[in-house]
Amino acid sequence: MEKVIVKKAEGKLGVLIVGVGGAVASTFITGTLAVRKGLGTPVGSLTQLGNIRLGKKSEGRNPKIKDVLPIANLNDLVFGGWDIFPINEYEAARHAEVLSKEDIDKVKDELETIHPMTAIFDHNYCKNIEGSNVKAKATRWELMEQAREDIKNFKEKNHCDRIVVLWSASTEVYIPMSEEHKSLAAFEKAMKEDRTDVISPSMCYAYAAVSLGYPYIMGAPCLCVDIPAMWELSAKTGAPICGKDYKTGQTLLKTVLAPMFKTRLLGLSGWFSTNILGNRDGEVLDDPGSFKTKEVSKLSVIDNILDGEAYPELYKNVFHKVRINYYPPRNDNKEGWDNIDIYGWMGYPMQIKVDFLCRDSILAAPIVLDLVLLADLSKRCGFSGIQTWLSFYFKSPMHDFEHEPVHNLFVQSTMLRNMFRHIIGEEEEPECLD
C-alpha cells in the first residue's frame, strides 16, 4: 500500500446529523460535550480510550490511539442537523430519557443552542411517526438541493473547515435495489422525475453530502449509499462513504459467538433472536416495512461468518429467526434474548441462552463518535468510496459486488487497527485474519 499523506485536522469540523433530535444523536452530542469538559468518560470509544500496539511486542510500544492517529480534537466539533420535531437538543435529550437530567444539565447551555433544520420526510418511508418540522412538498431533486444548501449555510455560519454528514434517524421501509440505483445518470434522472418509489429521503441527504465531497455515514440498514450510483458519485467527488446500521447489542454478540462456533467446529442447528424496545426506533420498527429492512440486515451476519458451503455438515441448514417487538415501558433500554441450539461430538445437542439487557443509545453513542472522527480522517487521507476498514462498526458492512462483507468482529478489528498502522506509517500485523 502506498504511503498516506494526511492533511492536518485544522479548524472546525461540522457534524450534521439526520435525526439530530433522536435518542442516539442526543446521547452522542450530550456525552461528547460532557467529555470535552472533563465531566464524563467516553466508554466504548476506541479512538478515545483504545491503545494500539506498534512494532514488535518486545518493543513495548502501546500508545493511546488518539495520541498517534491524526484525528480531530473533540473541542473542534460543531453539532447540527435535521429533525422532523422542532425541539432544541436539550429538550430532545430530556425527551429521550437515556441520560439523567443531572448529566444533561451539565451541558444545558450548549445543547439549547442546537436547533434542528427542517427535515426531508416522506410518511410512506416511515409510517409510524409524524412530525411538523419538515420541508414543504417538492421533488426529490429539489429536496436534495435544499439539503445541500442547508449544509453550505451551516458550514458558513459556524465557520467550519470540514463537514461530516451521518444518518441517525429511523429505519426506512425496505426497498430493493432497482435499475435507477445502478448508475449515477439513472439515479439523477429518477430524482428529477420525482420517483418517490425508488428515491428515499435518506438518499436525498446522501446525494447532497457526497455531491459536495463530504463523508456520509449510514447508521441505519436502509438502502442508501450501498448502490452503484452512490459509488460512482463518491468516486467523482472524492467523498468517503460507509455503513450500514450501527452494530450495538444483539448483532454485536452474534459477531463474537458465531466465530467461536466456527473456530471450535461446533454445529449450529438454530438461532432464535427476539428484542423488546420502547423508544422511537421500536415504534418505527413496529411497521412491517421498516422491520423488513432491519431483518435483512440482521439475518446476513451468521451465514457470512459460518460459511455453510465450506462446512455443510455443521452450518448448511441453520434455522435463523429474528423478531423485534415494540414495548413502550422499556423506552431505550432494549432487551435482546437469544436461544441458540448447537451440537457437538457425535451430533449431541446443547443450548446457549443469552439475555442482554442493554441500553441502545449508550452503545451507539461511542460508535457515532468514532465514525465521525474516522470518516473525517478518511477524507483528509484522500480516501473515497466505500471504507471497508470501518466494517467493525456496522451490522451490515458495505461492500461492492466483487467482494464479500466481513462480519467476524475480531477480523474487523484487525482490519481497522491495520489501517491505523498504515496511516501512521507503521508495519501492519496479520493477527486474527482467518
C-alpha positions in Angstrom: 0.0 0.0 0.0 1.2 3.5 -0.8 2.2 5.9 1.9 -0.7 8.0 3.1 -0.4 11.8 3.0 -2.7 13.1 5.7 -4.0 16.7 5.7 -3.9 18.3 9.1 -7.2 18.5 11.1 -7.2 22.3 11.1 -10.2 24.4 12.1 -13.7 23.3 13.0 -15.4 20.0 12.0 -19.1 20.3 11.4 -21.1 17.2 12.4 -24.5 17.2 10.7 -26.9 14.5 11.8 -30.1 13.4 10.2 -32.3 12.7 13.2 -30.4 15.1 15.4 -33.3 15.1 17.9 -33.4 11.3 18.3 -32.1 9.2 21.2 -28.8 8.2 19.6 -27.9 11.7 18.4 -28.9 13.5 21.6 -27.0 10.9 23.7 -23.9 11.2 21.4 -23.9 15.0 21.4 -24.6 15.4 25.2 -21.9 12.9 26.0 -19.3 14.4 23.7 -19.9 17.9 25.1 -19.6 16.4 28.7 -16.4 14.5 27.8 -14.6 17.5 26.3 -15.4 19.4 29.6 -13.9 16.6 31.6 -17.4 15.7 33.0 -17.7 12.2 31.6 -15.7 9.2 30.3 -16.1 8.1 26.6 -16.6 4.4 27.4 -16.8 2.3 24.3 -14.9 4.7 22.1 -11.9 3.1 20.5 -10.5 6.5 19.3 -10.6 8.0 22.8 -9.7 5.1 25.1 -8.1 2.5 22.9 -4.4 1.6 22.8 -2.6 0.2 19.8 0.5 -2.0 19.7 3.2 -0.7 17.3 6.2 -2.6 16.2 7.2 -5.9 17.9 5.6 -6.8 21.2 9.1 -6.8 22.8 9.4 -3.1 22.0 6.7 -2.2 24.5 5.1 0.5 22.3 1.5 0.6 23.2 0.3 4.2 22.9 -3.2 5.6 23.0 -4.7 5.6 19.6 -5.7 9.3 19.9 -2.1 10.2 20.6 -0.7 8.7 17.4 -3.6 8.8 14.9 -4.2 12.3 13.4 -7.9 12.6 14.3 -9.8 15.8 15.0 -9.8 17.2 18.5 -13.2 16.9 20.3 -13.1 20.7 21.0 -13.3 21.3 17.3 -16.6 19.5 16.7 -19.7 21.7 15.9 -23.1 20.0 16.0 -26.2 20.4 13.9 -28.6 18.6 11.7 -32.2 17.9 10.7 -35.2 16.5 12.5 -38.9 16.2 12.0 -39.5 17.5 15.5 -38.7 21.2 16.2 -37.4 21.0 19.7 -33.8 22.0 20.6 -31.2 19.5 21.6 -31.6 20.0 25.3 -35.3 19.2 25.1 -34.5 16.3 22.8 -32.1 14.8 25.3 -34.6 15.2 28.1 -37.4 13.6 25.9 -35.2 10.6 25.0 -34.8 9.7 28.7 -31.5 8.0 28.1 -29.3 10.2 30.2 -30.1 11.6 33.6 -31.3 15.2 34.0 -28.2 15.8 36.1 -25.9 14.8 33.3 -27.9 16.6 30.6 -27.9 19.8 32.7 -24.1 19.9 32.8 -24.1 21.0 29.2 -27.6 22.5 29.0 -26.4 25.9 27.7 -24.7 24.4 24.7 -27.5 21.9 24.0 -30.1 24.7 23.9 -28.2 26.5 21.1 -28.6 23.4 18.8 -31.9 23.7 16.8 -32.8 21.3 14.0 -33.2 22.3 10.4 -36.4 21.3 8.7 -36.2 17.7 7.6 -36.9 15.8 4.4 -39.7 13.5 5.3 -42.0 11.1 3.5 -44.6 9.2 5.6 -44.5 6.3 3.1 -40.9 5.6 4.2 -41.6 5.8 7.9 -45.2 5.1 8.6 -45.4 5.0 12.4 -44.3 8.6 13.2 -45.2 12.1 12.1 -43.5 15.5 12.7 -44.2 19.1 12.0 -40.6 20.3 11.3 -40.5 19.2 7.7 -39.7 20.7 4.3 -42.6 21.6 2.0 -43.5 19.0 -0.5 -41.2 19.2 -3.6 -39.5 16.8 -6.0 -36.7 14.6 -4.7 -34.2 16.7 -6.6 -35.5 19.9 -5.1 -35.4 18.5 -1.6 -31.9 17.3 -2.2 -30.9 20.8 -3.3 -32.5 22.3 -0.2 -30.4 19.9 2.0 -27.3 20.8 0.1 -28.0 24.5 0.8 -28.5 23.6 4.5 -25.0 22.1 4.5 -23.4 25.0 2.9 -25.2 27.5 5.1 -24.3 25.6 8.3 -20.6 25.5 7.3 -20.5 29.2 6.6 -22.5 30.2 9.7 -20.4 28.1 12.0 -17.1 28.8 10.3 -16.4 25.1 9.7 -13.5 23.9 7.6 -14.8 20.4 7.1 -18.1 18.6 7.3 -19.3 15.0 8.1 -22.9 14.0 7.5 -24.5 11.0 9.1 -27.9 9.3 9.3 -29.1 8.5 12.8 -32.8 8.7 12.0 -35.3 6.0 11.9 -35.2 2.9 9.7 -37.0 3.5 6.4 -39.2 0.8 4.8 -37.5 -1.8 2.7 -36.9 -1.2 -1.0 -34.9 -3.5 -3.2 -32.1 -2.2 -5.5 -33.6 -1.2 -8.9 -32.3 -0.1 -12.3 -32.5 3.5 -11.1 -29.8 2.8 -8.5 -27.3 1.2 -10.8 -25.8 4.3 -12.4 -25.4 7.9 -11.4 -27.2 9.1 -14.6 -30.2 6.9 -13.9 -30.3 7.9 -10.3 -30.2 11.6 -11.1 -32.9 11.2 -13.7 -35.1 9.4 -11.1 -34.6 12.2 -8.6 -35.6 14.9 -11.1 -38.6 12.9 -12.2 -39.6 12.7 -8.5 -39.6 8.9 -8.4 -40.6 8.6 -4.8 -40.9 4.8 -5.1 -37.2 4.4 -5.6 -35.6 7.5 -4.1 -35.9 7.6 -0.4 -35.3 10.7 1.9 -32.0 9.2 3.1 -30.8 9.1 -0.5 -31.5 12.8 -0.8 -29.3 13.6 2.2 -26.6 11.2 0.9 -26.5 12.7 -2.5 -26.4 16.3 -1.1 -23.4 15.4 1.1 -21.5 13.3 -1.3 -22.0 15.7 -4.2 -20.2 18.3 -2.1 -17.4 15.9 -1.4 -18.3 15.3 2.2 -18.2 11.9 4.0 -21.6 10.3 4.6 -22.2 7.7 7.3 -25.3 5.4 7.0 -26.3 4.4 10.6 -29.5 2.5 9.7 -30.0 -0.6 7.5 -31.7 1.4 4.7 -30.7 1.1 1.0 -28.9 4.3 0.5 -25.2 4.7 -0.2 -24.8 0.9 -0.8 -25.7 1.3 -4.5 -23.6 1.8 -7.7 -24.9 5.3 -8.3 -23.5 6.5 -4.9 -20.2 4.6 -5.5 -19.9 6.5 -8.8 -20.7 9.8 -7.2 -18.3 9.3 -4.4 -15.5 8.4 -6.8 -16.3 11.6 -8.8 -16.3 13.9 -5.8 -13.7 12.2 -3.5 -16.2 11.5 -0.7 -15.8 8.6 1.7 -18.9 6.6 2.4 -19.6 3.9 4.9 -22.4 1.9 6.6 -24.7 0.4 7.3 -26.6 0.0 10.6 -24.6 0.7 13.8 -23.6 -2.6 15.4 -24.7 -2.3 19.0 -26.5 -5.1 21.0 -27.7 -8.4 19.8 -25.7 -8.4 16.5 -22.5 -7.4 18.3 -22.9 -10.6 20.4 -23.5 -12.7 17.2 -20.3 -11.5 15.6 -18.5 -12.8 18.7 -20.3 -16.0 19.3 -20.6 -17.2 15.7 -16.7 -17.1 15.2 -16.3 -19.1 18.4 -18.6 -21.9 17.0 -16.7 -21.9 13.7 -13.3 -21.9 15.4 -14.3 -24.8 17.6 -16.2 -26.5 14.7 -19.3 -26.8 16.8 -22.5 -27.4 14.8 -25.4 -24.9 14.8 -29.0 -26.0 14.1 -30.9 -22.9 15.0 -30.7 -19.4 16.3 -33.8 -17.5 17.5 -33.4 -13.9 18.4 -36.0 -11.5 19.8 -35.9 -8.0 21.1 -38.1 -5.7 23.1 -37.6 -2.0 22.6 -39.7 1.0 23.5 -38.1 4.1 22.1 -38.9 5.8 18.8 -36.9 3.2 16.9 -39.0 0.5 18.4 -42.2 2.3 17.4 -40.9 2.7 13.8 -39.8 -0.9 13.6 -43.3 -2.0 14.6 -44.2 -1.3 11.0 -43.6 -4.4 8.9 -42.0 -2.4 6.1 -39.4 -0.9 8.4 -38.9 -4.2 10.2 -38.2 -5.9 6.9 -35.2 -3.5 6.3 -33.8 -4.3 9.8 -34.4 -8.1 9.4 -32.4 -8.3 6.2 -29.5 -6.6 7.9 -29.6 -8.8 11.0 -30.1 -12.1 9.1 -26.9 -11.8 7.0 -24.5 -12.0 9.8 -24.4 -15.7 10.8 -24.4 -17.1 7.3 -21.4 -15.0 6.3 -19.3 -15.9 9.4 -20.1 -19.6 9.5 -19.9 -20.4 5.7 -22.3 -23.3 5.2 -20.8 -24.1 1.8 -17.4 -24.8 3.3 -18.9 -26.7 6.4 -22.1 -28.2 5.1 -22.3 -30.8 7.9 -22.2 -28.1 10.5 -23.9 -25.0 9.1 -25.7 -25.8 5.8 -29.3 -25.8 7.2 -29.3 -23.3 10.1 -32.7 -22.0 11.1 -32.3 -18.3 11.9 -35.2 -16.2 13.1 -35.2 -12.5 14.2 -38.0 -10.7 15.9 -38.3 -7.1 17.2 -41.2 -6.1 19.4 -42.3 -2.6 20.4 -42.7 -2.4 24.1 -43.1 1.2 25.3 -42.3 0.6 29.1 -38.7 -0.2 28.3 -38.0 3.0 26.3 -34.3 3.0 25.2 -33.4 0.1 27.5 -33.6 -2.8 25.0 -33.6 -6.4 25.9 -32.2 -8.9 23.4 -32.9 -12.6 24.0 -31.2 -15.4 22.1 -31.8 -19.1 22.1 -29.0 -20.9 20.3 -29.2 -24.6 19.5 -25.8 -26.1 18.9 -24.4 -29.6 18.7 -21.1 -31.3 19.4 -19.4 -34.6 19.3 -21.5 -37.3 17.5 -24.2 -34.7 17.0 -25.3 -34.4 20.6 -27.4 -31.3 21.2 -26.6 -28.4 23.6 -28.2 -25.0 24.1 -27.0 -21.5 24.9 -29.3 -18.8 26.3 -28.3 -15.1 26.2 -30.3 -12.3 27.8 -28.7 -9.0 27.0 -30.3 -6.1 28.9 -28.6 -3.2 27.2 -29.1 0.5 26.5 -29.3 1.0 22.8 -28.2 4.6 22.6 -25.4 4.2 25.2 -23.9 1.5 23.0 -24.4 3.5 19.8 -23.0 6.9 21.0 -19.3 5.9 21.1 -19.7 4.2 17.7 -21.0 7.5 16.3 -18.1 9.5 17.8 -15.5 7.1 16.3 -17.2 7.1 12.9 -17.4 10.9 12.8 -13.7 11.2 13.6 -12.6 8.4 11.3 -14.8 9.5 8.3 -13.2 12.9 8.6 -9.8 11.2 8.8 -10.6 9.2 5.6 -11.4 12.5 3.8 -8.1 14.1 4.9 -6.2 10.9 3.9 -7.7 11.3 0.3 -9.7 8.1 0.7 -13.0 7.9 -1.3 -15.8 5.4 -1.9 -16.6 2.5 0.4 -14.5 2.5 3.6 -14.4 -1.3 4.2 -11.9 -0.8 7.1 -14.8 0.7 9.1 -16.8 -2.5 8.9 -16.1 -3.0 12.7 -18.8 -0.5 13.5 -21.7 -1.9 11.3 -24.2 -4.7 11.4 -24.2 -5.0 7.6 -20.9 -3.7 6.4 -20.9 -2.1 2.9 -19.2 -3.8 0.1 -19.3 -3.8 -3.7 -20.4 -6.6 -6.0 -16.9 -8.1 -6.2 -16.3 -8.6 -2.5 -17.9 -10.3 0.4 -18.5 -8.4 3.6 -16.5 -9.3 6.7 -18.7 -9.8 9.8 -16.3 -11.5 12.3 -15.7 -8.8 14.9 -12.0 -9.9 15.5 -11.1 -9.8 11.8 -12.9 -6.5 11.6 -10.8 -5.2 14.5 -7.6 -6.3 12.7 -8.7 -4.5 9.5 -9.4 -1.3 11.5 -6.2 -1.4 13.5 -4.1 -2.2 10.5 -5.5 0.8 8.7 -4.5 2.9 11.7 -1.0 1.5 11.4 -0.9 2.1 7.7 -2.0 5.7 8.1 0.8 6.5 10.6 3.4 4.6 8.6 3.7 1.5 10.9 4.0 -2.1 9.9 0.7 -4.0 9.7 0.0 -7.2 11.7 -1.5 -10.4 10.3 -3.3 -11.3 13.6 -6.8 -12.8 13.5 -7.0 -12.9 9.7 -8.7 -16.3 9.5 
